[in-house]
Amino acid sequence: MDKSSSNMYSPDQKRVTATEVNGSVENIVQAFIAWLEAKGIIIYATVNHAKDMRDRGIEPAVEAWTVIFGNPALGAGMLAIDPEIVVDIPLRVGFYGRDEGTTVVVRRLMHGSMSDYDQTDLMAPANTADTLVNSWIDSLS
């Protein structure tokens, strides 16, 4: 495939974004999960990193969580285009506390991950996934 296509990820674009939002980490994570569930998106795992560290006697530097989620229909379409995409699905969004009442939402843009593949057909579903998560983040501002 031609990687010069306008649908391909530009190397000067950020692959990881971090957005500050108002609210505690736990409340923001729970709001994200509720939003995903309302859209019928599967939550595969919710990882409370700080809790796991404390349970093992390690004091965490920050309160941090990761939510792993996906849409099987979107994933099936992507796997049909290139089975190696399996390493980049399902999606993950990270959360950590910055200051009291401030949470940072961190994510790897799926569109950016697609530059690792020679399949321009992956761009449309990647953009769909990125747009979905962007809409939630935008709703917090």
N, C-alpha and C positions, 0 to 999 in steps of 0.2 A: 504494500500500500504506500501511497505517497504521503510522507509525513509533513509535507509543506502545505497540506490542506488547511484552509482557514478554520476548520473544525478541530484541528489538533491543538493541544495545549502548548502555549508559548513558554519557552524556558525562562523568560524573565518574570512570569507570573508566580506568585507565592503558591506553594503546595499545601502549606499548613497555615490556617488562620486562627487568630485568637481574638475573641470579642469579649469585652467586659460588660456584664449586666448586673443590675441591682437585685439582690436577694442572696440568702444563704445558699451554700453549695447544695445541701440536702434538699431545700425547697425547690431550687432550680432543676435539680436532677428529677425529682418527683414530678414536677410540672412537665418536663420533657417526656418522661415515660407516659404520663397521662395523655399527652398530645399524640404521641406515636400510637398508643393503643386506640385512641379515638379514630385514627386514620386506618386502623386495621393492620398496622405494621407489627411484625413479630419482634418481641424483645427476647433476644437469645440469652443475654446475661447483663447483670448490673454488678459491677465490681466496686466495692468501697475499699479503696487501697489503704486509706488511713486506718480503718477498722482492722483490716488484715494485718497491718504492721503492728498495731497495738496488741492484737491477739498473740503476736509472736515476740513481744517485749521490745519492739522498736518504736521510738517516738517519731512520727512522721513530721516532715518539714512543713507540709501543707495538707489540708483536707482535700483529697483527690478521689475522683470517681471516674469510671469509664462505663458507658452504656453501649452495648453491642446489639445491633438491630438489623433487620433486613426485610425485603419484600421478595418472596420467592418467585413471583412472576417476572420481576425485573432481573433478578439473578439468573433465572432460567434463560432468558433472552441473551444475557451477556455470556453465559457459559456456552450457548450455541454458537456464538460468534468466535469465541476463543476460550477454550477450557482452562488455559493458564490463569485466567482472571480469578480463579478459585482462591488464590492467595490474597486477593484484595477485597473479597466479600466474606462475611457481611460487613456493613459499615460500623464505624466506631466514632463516638464523640466523647471527648474528655472534658472534665470539669474540675476546677480547683479554686479554692478560696484565696483571694488576694488580700483584702482587708475585711474588717467586720462589715458584713452586708454586701460585699462585692464578690462576684463569681466570674471567673474567666472560662469561657466556652472555647474549647480547642478542637479543631478537626482537620483532618487531611482531606483536601478537596479530591473527590473521586475523579473529576475531570483531569486533575494533575497526574493522578496515578496512571491514567490511560496512556500517557506518553511513553510508558514502558512497553507498550504493545504496538504491533504494526497493523492495527485494525481501526481505521477511522470510523467504522460502524459502531464502535463502543462509545463514541462521544455523545450521541443522543441520549442513551440511557444514563450515562454518567452525569450529563447535564440535568436530567430529570431528578436524579438523587440529590445533586447539589442544590438545585432550586428548592426542593422540598425542605431540606435542612435550613437553607437561607431564610425561607418564609417563617420558620419558627423563631430563628434568631432575630429577624426583623420585627417580629411581633412583640419582642421584649423591650424594644426601644421606645 
